[in-house]
Amino acid sequence: MASAALASTSAGKGVAGVGTDALFSSLYFELHRLAKMELARQGGLARISVTTLLHEAHLDMAGRETSFPDRARFMGYSARVMRGLIIDHIRTCAAVKRGAEFEITSLSADINEAPVDVIELFLISNALDALAKIEPEFAELVDLKFFCGFSFAEIAALQKLSERTVQRRWERARIYLRCWISGKLAV
């Protein structure tokens, strides 16, 4: 079953009949790369391993009855689930009850690393959730571009749109997110 899922995902066919477990196992290495990229993007705020994040995402996704028409939607949904798990993990670690008032640093910390602002991370997450309510296609585009690392050409092929249309939508989504984060856009 997993090889059938891999064959249908690589051929670009719909994967609606294939279960989440089969998709997960056939795309495991790509999902592992995605999880690693997500954790690296957080700048060390999330103290969770790549494998743990990946398996937590699988458990979260397996508990829901969801079908995916294609590989891109599965990867986008996986990225969204991982982002949510990372945000929840950071919130838990940032709770004062868990000792958030103390910052653990090592003597060999690189000064060149730009620290990731937890508040900014929450703002981005909330802005993306708000965008998903208003323009779900734009939110999916942000997930595919930013979180999955797909190029405009790959996204255009997956969504059966022209590359220029995808670029225009990307610009509109970026403007919306920037306005929402800066507070110029009412909720």
BAVEX-973111 format. One record per atom (N, C-alpha, C): residue number from 1; atom name; x, y, z. Coordinates in nm, 3 decimals, decimal comma. Example, Ala and Ser with C-alpha at 12.3 -4.5 7.8 and 13.67 -1.06 7.14 Angstrom:
<atoms>
ATOM     k    a        c1        c2        c3
ATOM     1    N     1,319    -0,569     0,780
ATOM     1   CA     1,230    -0,450     0,780
ATOM     1    C     1,320    -0,330     0,780
ATOM     2    N     1,285    -0,225     0,708
ATOM     2   CA     1,367    -0,106     0,714
ATOM     2    C     1,290     0,003     0,787
</atoms>
This chain:
<atoms>
ATOM     k    a        c1        c2        c3
ATOM     1    N     0,083    -0,120     0,000
ATOM     1   CA     0,000     0,000     0,000
ATOM     1    C     0,086     0,125     0,000
ATOM     2    N     0,196     0,123     0,078
ATOM     2   CA     0,282     0,241     0,083
ATOM     2    C     0,347     0,268    -0,052
ATOM     3    N     0,385     0,159    -0,123
ATOM     3   CA     0,446     0,181    -0,253
ATOM     3    C     0,345     0,236    -0,353
ATOM     4    N     0,219     0,196    -0,339
ATOM     4   CA     0,114     0,251    -0,424
ATOM     4    C     0,094     0,399    -0,395
ATOM     5    N     0,102     0,435    -0,266
ATOM     5   CA     0,088     0,576    -0,228
ATOM     5    C     0,203     0,657    -0,284
ATOM     6    N     0,325     0,603    -0,276
ATOM     6   CA     0,440     0,675    -0,329
ATOM     6    C     0,430     0,689    -0,479
ATOM     7    N     0,387     0,583    -0,547
ATOM     7   CA     0,374     0,591    -0,692
ATOM     7    C     0,270     0,694    -0,733
ATOM     8    N     0,157     0,697    -0,661
ATOM     8   CA     0,053     0,793    -0,699
ATOM     8    C     0,091     0,935    -0,661
ATOM     9    N     0,167     0,954    -0,553
ATOM     9   CA     0,207     1,089    -0,516
ATOM     9    C     0,314     1,140    -0,609
ATOM    10    N     0,407     1,054    -0,649
ATOM    10   CA     0,512     1,102    -0,738
ATOM    10    C     0,459     1,123    -0,879
ATOM    11    N     0,355     1,053    -0,916
ATOM    11   CA     0,297     1,072    -1,048
ATOM    11    C     0,206     1,192    -1,052
ATOM    12    N     0,174     1,250    -0,933
ATOM    12   CA     0,090     1,369    -0,928
ATOM    12    C    -0,057     1,336    -0,929
ATOM    13    N    -0,093     1,208    -0,917
ATOM    13   CA    -0,233     1,170    -0,918
ATOM    13    C    -0,294     1,198    -0,782
ATOM    14    N    -0,425     1,196    -0,775
ATOM    14   CA    -0,493     1,215    -0,647
ATOM    14    C    -0,462     1,102    -0,553
ATOM    15    N    -0,463     1,130    -0,425
ATOM    15   CA    -0,434     1,029    -0,325
ATOM    15    C    -0,548     1,018    -0,227
ATOM    16    N    -0,669     1,045    -0,273
ATOM    16   CA    -0,783     1,046    -0,183
ATOM    16    C    -0,812     0,908    -0,127
ATOM    17    N    -0,785     0,802    -0,201
ATOM    17   CA    -0,813     0,668    -0,154
ATOM    17    C    -0,706     0,612    -0,064
ATOM    18    N    -0,594     0,679    -0,053
ATOM    18   CA    -0,482     0,630     0,025
ATOM    18    C    -0,490     0,688     0,165
ATOM    19    N    -0,467     0,605     0,267
ATOM    19   CA    -0,477     0,650     0,405
ATOM    19    C    -0,359     0,736     0,447
ATOM    20    N    -0,377     0,805     0,558
ATOM    20   CA    -0,273     0,892     0,610
ATOM    20    C    -0,148     0,813     0,646
ATOM    21    N    -0,167     0,691     0,701
ATOM    21   CA    -0,051     0,609     0,739
ATOM    21    C     0,035     0,575     0,617
ATOM    22    N    -0,031     0,537     0,507
ATOM    22   CA     0,044     0,502     0,387
ATOM    22    C     0,115     0,624     0,329
ATOM    23    N     0,049     0,736     0,328
ATOM    23   CA     0,112     0,859     0,279
ATOM    23    C     0,230     0,898     0,368
ATOM    24    N     0,210     0,886     0,498
ATOM    24   CA     0,315     0,923     0,592
ATOM    24    C     0,438     0,836     0,571
ATOM    25    N     0,418     0,705     0,558
ATOM    25   CA     0,534     0,618     0,542
ATOM    25    C     0,600     0,635     0,405
ATOM    26    N     0,522     0,664     0,302
ATOM    26   CA     0,583     0,681     0,169
ATOM    26    C     0,657     0,814     0,157
ATOM    27    N     0,614     0,915     0,230
ATOM    27   CA     0,678     1,048     0,224
ATOM    27    C     0,760     1,078     0,349
ATOM    28    N     0,800     0,974     0,423
ATOM    28   CA     0,865     0,992     0,552
ATOM    28    C     0,990     1,080     0,541
ATOM    29    N     1,076     1,053     0,445
ATOM    29   CA     1,202     1,127     0,437
ATOM    29    C     1,179     1,274     0,400
ATOM    30    N     1,081     1,299     0,315
ATOM    30   CA     1,048     1,437     0,280
ATOM    30    C     0,985     1,509     0,400
ATOM    31    N     0,901     1,438     0,475
ATOM    31   CA     0,841     1,496     0,595
ATOM    31    C     0,948     1,520     0,701
ATOM    32    N     1,047     1,432     0,710
ATOM    32   CA     1,156     1,450     0,805
ATOM    32    C     1,235     1,576     0,771
ATOM    33    N     1,260     1,598     0,641
ATOM    33   CA     1,328     1,719     0,596
ATOM    33    C     1,246     1,843     0,631
ATOM    34    N     1,115     1,833     0,612
ATOM    34   CA     1,025     1,943     0,643
ATOM    34    C     1,026     1,974     0,793
ATOM    35    N     1,023     1,871     0,876
ATOM    35   CA     1,026     1,890     1,022
ATOM    35    C     1,158     1,953     1,065
ATOM    36    N     1,266     1,909     1,004
ATOM    36   CA     1,398     1,966     1,037
ATOM    36    C     1,403     2,114     1,000
ATOM    37    N     1,345     2,147     0,884
ATOM    37   CA     1,341     2,286     0,839
ATOM    37    C     1,255     2,371     0,933
ATOM    38    N     1,142     2,316     0,976
ATOM    38   CA     1,053     2,389     1,068
ATOM    38    C     1,124     2,419     1,200
ATOM    39    N     1,193     2,320     1,255
ATOM    39   CA     1,262     2,340     1,382
ATOM    39    C     1,378     2,438     1,367
ATOM    40    N     1,448     2,431     1,256
ATOM    40   CA     1,559     2,524     1,233
ATOM    40    C     1,508     2,667     1,222
ATOM    41    N     1,390     2,682     1,163
ATOM    41   CA     1,331     2,815     1,146
ATOM    41    C     1,297     2,879     1,281
ATOM    42    N     1,271     2,797     1,382
ATOM    42   CA     1,232     2,850     1,512
ATOM    42    C     1,352     2,898     1,592
ATOM    43    N     1,472     2,874     1,544
ATOM    43   CA     1,592     2,928     1,608
ATOM    43    C     1,621     2,867     1,744
ATOM    44    N     1,588     2,744     1,766
ATOM    44   CA     1,619     2,677     1,892
ATOM    44    C     1,518     2,700     2,003
ATOM    45    N     1,409     2,770     1,973
ATOM    45   CA     1,308     2,792     2,077
ATOM    45    C     1,237     2,663     2,115
ATOM    46    N     1,211     2,581     2,017
ATOM    46   CA     1,142     2,455     2,042
ATOM    46    C     1,246     2,350     2,078
ATOM    47    N     1,241     2,303     2,200
ATOM    47   CA     1,335     2,202     2,246
ATOM    47    C     1,275     2,064     2,226
ATOM    48    N     1,257     2,030     2,100
ATOM    48   CA     1,195     1,903     2,064
ATOM    48    C     1,275     1,848     1,945
ATOM    49    N     1,292     1,718     1,941
ATOM    49   CA     1,371     1,660     1,833
ATOM    49    C     1,290     1,651     1,704
ATOM    50    N     1,359     1,638     1,595
ATOM    50   CA     1,294     1,630     1,464
ATOM    50    C     1,203     1,507     1,457
ATOM    51    N     1,255     1,394     1,503
ATOM    51   CA     1,177     1,270     1,499
ATOM    51    C     1,055     1,278     1,589
ATOM    52    N     1,071     1,338     1,706
ATOM    52   CA     0,957     1,352     1,796
ATOM    52    C     0,849     1,440     1,734
ATOM    53    N     0,890     1,551     1,673
ATOM    53   CA     0,795     1,639     1,606
ATOM    53    C     0,723     1,565     1,494
ATOM    54    N     0,798     1,491     1,415
ATOM    54   CA     0,740     1,419     1,303
ATOM    54    C     0,639     1,314     1,350
ATOM    55    N     0,674     1,242     1,455
ATOM    55   CA     0,584     1,137     1,505
ATOM    55    C     0,463     1,196     1,577
ATOM    56    N     0,482     1,308     1,646
ATOM    56   CA     0,368     1,375     1,707
ATOM    56    C     0,271     1,424     1,599
ATOM    57    N     0,326     1,476     1,490
ATOM    57   CA     0,242     1,521     1,379
ATOM    57    C     0,166     1,403     1,319
ATOM    58    N     0,233     1,290     1,306
ATOM    58   CA     0,167     1,170     1,253
ATOM    58    C     0,053     1,126     1,344
ATOM    59    N     0,077     1,124     1,474
ATOM    59   CA    -0,029     1,086     1,568
ATOM    59    C    -0,146     1,182     1,561
ATOM    60    N    -0,116     1,310     1,549
ATOM    60   CA    -0,222     1,410     1,539
ATOM    60    C    -0,302     1,392     1,411
ATOM    61    N    -0,234     1,366     1,302
ATOM    61   CA    -0,302     1,350     1,173
ATOM    61    C    -0,377     1,217     1,163
ATOM    62    N    -0,323     1,114     1,226
ATOM    62   CA    -0,387     0,982     1,219
ATOM    62    C    -0,519     0,980     1,296
ATOM    63    N    -0,532     1,069     1,393
ATOM    63   CA    -0,654     1,075     1,472
ATOM    63    C    -0,769     1,143     1,402
ATOM    64    N    -0,745     1,197     1,284
ATOM    64   CA    -0,849     1,269     1,209
ATOM    64    C    -0,879     1,195     1,081
ATOM    65    N    -1,003     1,194     1,045
ATOM    65   CA    -1,045     1,132     0,919
ATOM    65    C    -1,034     1,238     0,809
ATOM    66    N    -0,921     1,241     0,743
ATOM    66   CA    -0,897     1,340     0,640
ATOM    66    C    -0,845     1,271     0,516
ATOM    67    N    -0,894     1,312     0,400
ATOM    67   CA    -0,838     1,261     0,275
ATOM    67    C    -0,773     1,377     0,203
ATOM    68    N    -0,674     1,346     0,124
ATOM    68   CA    -0,596     1,448     0,055
ATOM    68    C    -0,602     1,422    -0,094
ATOM    69    N    -0,643     1,523    -0,172
ATOM    69   CA    -0,654     1,503    -0,316
ATOM    69    C    -0,519     1,490    -0,387
ATOM    70    N    -0,412     1,545    -0,326
ATOM    70   CA    -0,281     1,535    -0,390
ATOM    70    C    -0,171     1,550    -0,285
ATOM    71    N    -0,049     1,530    -0,331
ATOM    71   CA     0,068     1,533    -0,244
ATOM    71    C     0,088     1,671    -0,181
ATOM    72    N     0,064     1,775    -0,257
ATOM    72   CA     0,085     1,911    -0,207
ATOM    72    C    -0,006     1,942    -0,089
ATOM    73    N    -0,131     1,900    -0,097
ATOM    73   CA    -0,223     1,925     0,013
ATOM    73    C    -0,181     1,847     0,138
ATOM    74    N    -0,134     1,724     0,117
ATOM    74   CA    -0,086     1,645     0,230
ATOM    74    C     0,036     1,711     0,294
ATOM    75    N     0,131     1,758     0,211
ATOM    75   CA     0,250     1,823     0,265
ATOM    75    C     0,214     1,955     0,333
ATOM    76    N     0,123     2,030     0,273
ATOM    76   CA     0,080     2,156     0,333
ATOM    76    C     0,010     2,134     0,466
ATOM    77    N    -0,075     2,031     0,471
ATOM    77   CA    -0,145     1,999     0,595
ATOM    77    C    -0,044     1,952     0,700
ATOM    78    N     0,054     1,873     0,659
ATOM    78   CA     0,157     1,828     0,752
ATOM    78    C     0,237     1,945     0,807
ATOM    79    N     0,270     2,040     0,721
ATOM    79   CA     0,344     2,158     0,766
ATOM    79    C     0,262     2,238     0,866
ATOM    80    N     0,132     2,250     0,839
ATOM    80   CA     0,044     2,323     0,930
ATOM    80    C     0,035     2,254     1,065
ATOM    81    N     0,024     2,121     1,063
ATOM    81   CA     0,018     2,045     1,189
ATOM    81    C     0,148     2,061     1,266
ATOM    82    N     0,262     2,052     1,196
ATOM    82   CA     0,392     2,068     1,263
ATOM    82    C     0,406     2,208     1,321
ATOM    83    N     0,364     2,308     1,245
ATOM    83   CA     0,372     2,446     1,296
ATOM    83    C     0,289     2,460     1,423
ATOM    84    N     0,169     2,403     1,423
ATOM    84   CA     0,085     2,409     1,542
ATOM    84    C     0,147     2,337     1,660
ATOM    85    N     0,209     2,223     1,636
ATOM    85   CA     0,274     2,149     1,745
ATOM    85    C     0,393     2,227     1,801
ATOM    86    N     0,469     2,291     1,713
ATOM    86   CA     0,583     2,371     1,760
ATOM    86    C     0,534     2,489     1,842
ATOM    87    N     0,430     2,557     1,794
ATOM    87   CA     0,375     2,671     1,869
ATOM    87    C     0,325     2,625     2,006
ATOM    88    N     0,253     2,514     2,011
ATOM    88   CA     0,204     2,462     2,138
ATOM    88    C     0,319     2,426     2,231
ATOM    89    N     0,423     2,366     2,175
ATOM    89   CA     0,539     2,329     2,256
ATOM    89    C     0,608     2,453     2,313
ATOM    90    N     0,623     2,556     2,230
ATOM    90   CA     0,687     2,680     2,276
ATOM    90    C     0,601     2,747     2,382
ATOM    91    N     0,468     2,746     2,362
ATOM    91   CA     0,379     2,805     2,462
ATOM    91    C     0,393     2,733     2,596
ATOM    92    N     0,400     2,601     2,590
ATOM    92   CA     0,414     2,523     2,713
ATOM    92    C     0,546     2,555     2,782
ATOM    93    N     0,653     2,562     2,705
ATOM    93   CA     0,784     2,593     2,763
ATOM    93    C     0,790     2,737     2,813
ATOM    94    N     0,714     2,827     2,751
ATOM    94   CA     0,718     2,968     2,789
ATOM    94    C     0,629     2,999     2,909
ATOM    95    N     0,554     2,902     2,954
ATOM    95   CA     0,466     2,925     3,069
ATOM    95    C     0,549     2,950     3,194
ATOM    96    N     0,511     3,048     3,270
ATOM    96   CA     0,584     3,083     3,392
ATOM    96    C     0,585     2,963     3,487
ATOM    97    N     0,478     2,888     3,485
ATOM    97   CA     0,468     2,769     3,570
ATOM    97    C     0,581     2,671     3,540
ATOM    98    N     0,631     2,671     3,417
ATOM    98   CA     0,737     2,579     3,376
ATOM    98    C     0,876     2,643     3,387
ATOM    99    N     0,885     2,760     3,447
ATOM    99   CA     1,015     2,823     3,466
ATOM    99    C     1,057     2,913     3,352
ATOM   100    N     0,962     2,974     3,285
ATOM   100   CA     0,993     3,056     3,169
ATOM   100    C     1,067     3,184     3,205
ATOM   101    N     1,064     3,222     3,333
ATOM   101   CA     1,132     3,345     3,370
ATOM   101    C     1,283     3,328     3,369
ATOM   102    N     1,330     3,204     3,358
ATOM   102   CA     1,473     3,178     3,353
ATOM   102    C     1,512     3,144     3,209
ATOM   103    N     1,623     3,200     3,166
ATOM   103   CA     1,673     3,169     3,032
ATOM   103    C     1,802     3,090     3,046
ATOM   104    N     1,803     2,973     2,988
ATOM   104   CA     1,920     2,887     2,996
ATOM   104    C     2,008     2,917     2,875
ATOM   105    N     2,132     2,955     2,903
ATOM   105   CA     2,226     2,983     2,795
ATOM   105    C     2,354     2,907     2,821
ATOM   106    N     2,428     2,884     2,717
ATOM   106   CA     2,558     2,818     2,733
ATOM   106    C     2,667     2,920     2,706
ATOM   107    N     2,785     2,890     2,749
ATOM   107   CA     2,896     2,981     2,728
ATOM   107    C     2,941     2,986     2,582
ATOM   108    N     2,911     2,882     2,507
ATOM   108   CA     2,955     2,877     2,369
ATOM   108    C     2,847     2,923     2,272
ATOM   109    N     2,752     3,003     2,320
ATOM   109   CA     2,644     3,051     2,234
ATOM   109    C     2,699     3,146     2,129
ATOM   110    N     2,658     3,127     2,005
ATOM   110   CA     2,702     3,216     1,898
ATOM   110    C     2,631     3,349     1,909
ATOM   111    N     2,705     3,456     1,900
ATOM   111   CA     2,648     3,589     1,907
ATOM   111    C     2,582     3,626     1,775
ATOM   112    N     2,627     3,566     1,666
ATOM   112   CA     2,576     3,598     1,534
ATOM   112    C     2,433     3,551     1,511
ATOM   113    N     2,388     3,452     1,589
ATOM   113   CA     2,253     3,402     1,572
ATOM   113    C     2,152     3,506     1,617
ATOM   114    N     2,055     3,532     1,533
ATOM   114   CA     1,949     3,626     1,569
ATOM   114    C     1,845     3,550     1,650
ATOM   115    N     1,817     3,596     1,771
ATOM   115   CA     1,718     3,524     1,852
ATOM   115    C     1,579     3,540     1,792
ATOM   116    N     1,502     3,434     1,800
ATOM   116   CA     1,366     3,437     1,749
ATOM   116    C     1,276     3,489     1,860
ATOM   117    N     1,196     3,587     1,828
ATOM   117   CA     1,106     3,647     1,925
ATOM   117    C     0,980     3,562     1,934
ATOM   118    N     0,948     3,515     2,055
ATOM   118   CA     0,833     3,428     2,075
ATOM   118    C     0,704     3,501     2,040
ATOM   119    N     0,695     3,627     2,076
ATOM   119   CA     0,574     3,705     2,048
ATOM   119    C     0,556     3,719     1,897
ATOM   120    N     0,665     3,743     1,825
ATOM   120   CA     0,657     3,754     1,680
ATOM   120    C     0,615     3,621     1,617
ATOM   121    N     0,663     3,512     1,672
ATOM   121   CA     0,624     3,380     1,624
ATOM   121    C     0,474     3,357     1,642
ATOM   122    N     0,420     3,397     1,756
ATOM   122   CA     0,276     3,384     1,781
ATOM   122    C     0,197     3,475     1,688
ATOM   123    N     0,248     3,596     1,663
ATOM   123   CA     0,180     3,688     1,571
ATOM   123    C     0,172     3,629     1,430
ATOM   124    N     0,282     3,571     1,385
ATOM   124   CA     0,283     3,509     1,252
ATOM   124    C     0,183     3,394     1,246
ATOM   125    N     0,182     3,313     1,349
ATOM   125   CA     0,089     3,199     1,352
ATOM   125    C    -0,056     3,248     1,350
ATOM   126    N    -0,087     3,348     1,431
ATOM   126   CA    -0,223     3,402     1,435
ATOM   126    C    -0,260     3,469     1,302
ATOM   127    N    -0,165     3,539     1,242
ATOM   127   CA    -0,191     3,603     1,112
ATOM   127    C    -0,220     3,499     1,005
ATOM   128    N    -0,146     3,390     1,006
ATOM   128   CA    -0,168     3,284     0,908
ATOM   128    C    -0,303     3,216     0,930
ATOM   129    N    -0,342     3,199     1,056
ATOM   129   CA    -0,474     3,142     1,086
ATOM   129    C    -0,585     3,236     1,038
ATOM   130    N    -0,566     3,366     1,058
ATOM   130   CA    -0,666     3,463     1,012
ATOM   130    C    -0,674     3,464     0,860
ATOM   131    N    -0,560     3,454     0,794
ATOM   131   CA    -0,559     3,449     0,648
ATOM   131    C    -0,631     3,324     0,598
ATOM   132    N    -0,616     3,213     0,668
ATOM   132   CA    -0,682     3,088     0,628
ATOM   132    C    -0,834     3,100     0,636
ATOM   133    N    -0,883     3,182     0,727
ATOM   133   CA    -1,028     3,202     0,738
ATOM   133    C    -1,081     3,288     0,624
ATOM   134    N    -1,001     3,385     0,580
ATOM   134   CA    -1,046     3,479     0,478
ATOM   134    C    -1,015     3,426     0,337
ATOM   135    N    -0,893     3,386     0,315
ATOM   135   CA    -0,847     3,338     0,184
ATOM   135    C    -0,771     3,207     0,202
ATOM   136    N    -0,842     3,093     0,209
ATOM   136   CA    -0,774     2,965     0,233
ATOM   136    C    -0,670     2,930     0,126
ATOM   137    N    -0,693     2,975     0,002
ATOM   137   CA    -0,596     2,946    -0,105
ATOM   137    C    -0,463     3,016    -0,077
ATOM   138    N    -0,470     3,137    -0,025
ATOM   138   CA    -0,348     3,212     0,006
ATOM   138    C    -0,273     3,147     0,122
ATOM   139    N    -0,348     3,104     0,224
ATOM   139   CA    -0,285     3,038     0,338
ATOM   139    C    -0,218     2,909     0,296
ATOM   140    N    -0,283     2,836     0,205
ATOM   140   CA    -0,223     2,712     0,154
ATOM   140    C    -0,097     2,744     0,076
ATOM   141    N    -0,099     2,851     0,000
ATOM   141   CA     0,018     2,893    -0,076
ATOM   141    C     0,134     2,926     0,017
ATOM   142    N     0,106     2,997     0,127
ATOM   142   CA     0,211     3,031     0,224
ATOM   142    C     0,266     2,903     0,286
ATOM   143    N     0,179     2,807     0,318
ATOM   143   CA     0,225     2,680     0,373
ATOM   143    C     0,317     2,608     0,275
ATOM   144    N     0,277     2,603     0,149
ATOM   144   CA     0,357     2,533     0,049
ATOM   144    C     0,489     2,603     0,020
ATOM   145    N     0,486     2,735     0,013
ATOM   145   CA     0,607     2,812    -0,020
ATOM   145    C     0,701     2,823     0,100
ATOM   146    N     0,648     2,870     0,210
ATOM   146   CA     0,733     2,903     0,324
ATOM   146    C     0,766     2,781     0,408
ATOM   147    N     0,667     2,699     0,439
ATOM   147   CA     0,689     2,588     0,530
ATOM   147    C     0,734     2,461     0,459
ATOM   148    N     0,686     2,436     0,337
ATOM   148   CA     0,728     2,316     0,262
ATOM   148    C     0,850     2,344     0,175
ATOM   149    N     0,875     2,468     0,143
ATOM   149   CA     0,991     2,503     0,063
ATOM   149    C     0,975     2,479    -0,086
ATOM   150    N     0,851     2,472    -0,135
ATOM   150   CA     0,827     2,450    -0,277
ATOM   150    C     0,855     2,579    -0,354
ATOM   151    N     0,898     2,564    -0,478
ATOM   151   CA     0,920     2,681    -0,564
ATOM   151    C     0,786     2,724    -0,624
ATOM   152    N     0,785     2,844    -0,684
ATOM   152   CA     0,663     2,892    -0,750
ATOM   152    C     0,622     2,797    -0,862
ATOM   153    N     0,719     2,745    -0,935
ATOM   153   CA     0,689     2,654    -1,046
ATOM   153    C     0,624     2,525    -0,994
ATOM   154    N     0,676     2,472    -0,883
ATOM   154   CA     0,618     2,349    -0,826
ATOM   154    C     0,476     2,374    -0,777
ATOM   155    N     0,455     2,487    -0,711
ATOM   155   CA     0,321     2,520    -0,661
ATOM   155    C     0,225     2,539    -0,777
ATOM   156    N     0,270     2,607    -0,881
ATOM   156   CA     0,186     2,630    -0,999
ATOM   156    C     0,145     2,497    -1,062
ATOM   157    N     0,238     2,404    -1,071
ATOM   157   CA     0,206     2,273    -1,129
ATOM   157    C     0,110     2,196    -1,039
ATOM   158    N     0,128     2,204    -0,909
ATOM   158   CA     0,040     2,132    -0,816
ATOM   158    C    -0,101     2,188    -0,816
ATOM   159    N    -0,112     2,321    -0,827
ATOM   159   CA    -0,243     2,384    -0,822
ATOM   159    C    -0,304     2,411    -0,959
ATOM   160    N    -0,232     2,369    -1,063
ATOM   160   CA    -0,279     2,387    -1,201
ATOM   160    C    -0,308     2,534    -1,232
ATOM   161    N    -0,213     2,619    -1,193
ATOM   161   CA    -0,220     2,763    -1,220
ATOM   161    C    -0,094     2,805    -1,292
ATOM   162    N    -0,094     2,926    -1,345
ATOM   162   CA     0,029     2,976    -1,405
ATOM   162    C     0,123     3,021    -1,293
ATOM   163    N     0,251     3,020    -1,324
ATOM   163   CA     0,350     3,061    -1,224
ATOM   163    C     0,330     3,207    -1,185
ATOM   164    N     0,294     3,290    -1,279
ATOM   164   CA     0,271     3,432    -1,251
ATOM   164    C     0,153     3,451    -1,156
ATOM   165    N     0,047     3,373    -1,173
ATOM   165   CA    -0,068     3,381    -1,083
ATOM   165    C    -0,027     3,344    -0,940
ATOM   166    N     0,055     3,241    -0,929
ATOM   166   CA     0,104     3,200    -0,796
ATOM   166    C     0,188     3,311    -0,735
ATOM   167    N     0,272     3,376    -0,815
ATOM   167   CA     0,354     3,486    -0,763
ATOM   167    C     0,267     3,604    -0,718
ATOM   168    N     0,163     3,636    -0,794
ATOM   168   CA     0,073     3,745    -0,754
ATOM   168    C     0,002     3,712    -0,623
ATOM   169    N    -0,045     3,589    -0,612
ATOM   169   CA    -0,111     3,546    -0,487
ATOM   169    C    -0,014     3,550    -0,370
ATOM   170    N     0,111     3,511    -0,394
ATOM   170   CA     0,213     3,514    -0,289
ATOM   170    C     0,234     3,658    -0,240
ATOM   171    N     0,240     3,752    -0,333
ATOM   171   CA     0,257     3,893    -0,295
ATOM   171    C     0,138     3,942    -0,214
ATOM   172    N     0,018     3,908    -0,256
ATOM   172   CA    -0,102     3,950    -0,182
ATOM   172    C    -0,104     3,888    -0,042
ATOM   173    N    -0,066     3,761    -0,032
ATOM   173   CA    -0,063     3,696     0,099
ATOM   173    C     0,041     3,761     0,189
ATOM   174    N     0,157     3,794     0,134
ATOM   174   CA     0,262     3,861     0,213
ATOM   174    C     0,214     3,997     0,261
ATOM   175    N     0,147     4,073     0,174
ATOM   175   CA     0,096     4,204     0,214
ATOM   175    C    -0,006     4,189     0,325
ATOM   176    N    -0,097     4,094     0,311
ATOM   176   CA    -0,198     4,071     0,414
ATOM   176    C    -0,131     4,037     0,548
ATOM   177    N    -0,037     3,944     0,545
ATOM   177   CA     0,030     3,903     0,669
ATOM   177    C     0,107     4,019     0,731
ATOM   178    N     0,175     4,097     0,649
ATOM   178   CA     0,251     4,212     0,700
ATOM   178    C     0,157     4,313     0,766
ATOM   179    N     0,044     4,342     0,700
ATOM   179   CA    -0,054     4,437     0,757
ATOM   179    C    -0,114     4,383     0,886
ATOM   180    N    -0,145     4,255     0,889
ATOM   180   CA    -0,205     4,195     1,007
ATOM   180    C    -0,109     4,199     1,124
ATOM   181    N     0,016     4,167     1,098
ATOM   181   CA     0,117     4,165     1,206
ATOM   181    C     0,146     4,306     1,257
ATOM   182    N     0,150     4,403     1,166
ATOM   182   CA     0,182     4,540     1,209
ATOM   182    C     0,062     4,609     1,275
ATOM   183    N    -0,054     4,545     1,272
ATOM   183   CA    -0,172     4,601     1,338
ATOM   183    C    -0,252     4,695     1,250
ATOM   184    N    -0,220     4,705     1,123
ATOM   184   CA    -0,292     4,793     1,032
ATOM   184    C    -0,420     4,730     0,981
ATOM   185    N    -0,438     4,604     1,011
ATOM   185   CA    -0,553     4,532     0,963
ATOM   185    C    -0,638     4,488     1,082
ATOM   186    N    -0,764     4,524     1,083
ATOM   186   CA    -0,852     4,487     1,194
ATOM   186    C    -0,890     4,340     1,181
ATOM   187    N    -0,911     4,280     1,296
ATOM   187   CA    -0,944     4,136     1,298
ATOM   187    C    -1,082     4,110     1,254
</atoms>
